[in-house]
Amino acid sequence: MIAIHIPGEPIGKGRPRLGKGHTYTPEKTQRWEQAAAWEARRQYQGEPLEGAIHLDVEAVFSIPESWPKWRRQEAEDDMVMHIVKPDASNVLKAIEDALQGIVFRDDSQISLVTIGKWYGAEPGVWVDAKAIKTLHSKSKRSECLKPSQS
């Protein structure tokens, strides 16, 4: 397993912009992805993982200054989920793009993902990546195809 910690406020992948006949990634997204890639290279110097990958992501956002003390304490105790933008899927995409070529060869290898977003005293992204050989649970698809018992 490869564990990476990217300190600082998580961001979501910005929508591609169109300019002068070509699309480009917004500068804020590019800066974050470059910083995350640099941090990943600093923490992991091995070869990229091969095969199917399980990515486990924890994105922790800063606690708003405007919150009352009791709410801030709940957030510091990891009891408050982050339910505003950026979307978890956009945070994941920025992480996938930043770690591509470092932790795994290509983000198409990512076959299983768990991601959580919440508030906390130390903003950042924690990523665990591991190669997976087999799935340990029954396929959800086969469960959905069973005839109804009602």
N, C-alpha and C positions, 0 to 999 in steps of 0.2 A: 504494500500500500504506500502511496505517496501522499503526504500531508503538506499542504501549502497554506500559509496565512498571509493574506493581503490586507495590511492595515489601512485604515481610512474609510471614509464614507463610500458604501457601495453605490454604483450607478447602473442604470439599465442601458442596454444597447440603443443608441439613438437611431431613429429612422434614417435611411439613406437620403441624402439631399441631391438635387439636380443642379448642376452649374456648368455652364459653357459646354453643353452637349455630353457630359458624363456625370455619373453618380459618384458620390463620395460619402464617407462616414463623417459625422459631425466632429469637430475638433475636440470637444469635451470627452466624447467617447474614445477617440484616438489616444488622447493623453492618458486616460484611465487604463486603457488596455495596454499601452506601452509600459506604464508604471507597474501594472500587475504582472506583465511578462518579465520585466526586469526582476521583480521580487521572486517570481517562480524560478527563474534561472539561478538566482542567488541561493535559494533554498534547495534546489534539486539539480544536480549535475549529471544524473544518469541518462540512460537511453529512454526515449519515449516508450510508453506501454504499447504492447501489440494486442490485437484481438479485441473482443468485446470489453467495454469499460463500464464500471459503475461509478458514477460521480455523485458524491454526497456533499451538498453545499449548505452552509449556514451563513446568511447575510444579516449582519447586525447593524442597525441604523442608530444614529445619534438620538438621544432623548430630547424632545423639544423643550426649550427653556421655559416656554409659556405654561407647561403642565404644572398642576399643583404638586406639592411635596409628596402626598400619598401616591399619586399616579406615577411620579418619577421613581419612587421606591419600588413599586410593582414592576416597572420597566427594568430597573437595576437587578431585580430578582428573576429576570427572564419570564415574566408573567404576561407581557403585553405583545401580542403579535402585531406586525407591521402590515396594515391593510390598505395602504394608499400607494400611489405610484412611487417608484417604478414597479411594474409588474414583475412577479417572480420569473416569468419566462424571458423578459428582457434582461434581467440581472444575469440569468443563466447564459444567455447568448453572449453577453460581454465577457463572461468568464470563459466560456468555451473558446471564443476567438483569441483571448489573451493567452490561454494555456496550450493552444494548438502548436504542435511542433516542439514542445518542451516536455509536457507531461504525457501527451498522446500524439500520434502522428497526425490524425485528422479527426475533427469533431464528429464525423460520421460513425466513428467507432463507439460512441457513447450510446449504449443500449438500455441503460437503466439509470434513472436520476431520482434523487430525493433532494428537495430544496425547502428551506424554511427561511422566513423573514421575520425578524422581531426587533424590538428596541433594546438597547443595552448601553452600559457605561463605556464600553470599548468598541467603537464602530470598526467594522472590517468584514472580510469574507474569509471563511475557513472552508477549505476544500480538501476532501479525501478522495483520491482516485485509486481504483484497483481494477486489475484485470479479472474478469469473471469467466469461469469455465462452463458452469451449468447454472440453470435457474433452480432455485430451491423450492419454489411453490408451484402448485398446479396452475396451468394456464387459465387466465380469466376468461378467455375466449371459449374454452370448452364448458365452463360453468354457464355462460350465457346461452349456449346452444342447447342445453338440456331442456326437455319439455317441462312446462309448468306443472307443479304438483297440486294446483288448486282446483 
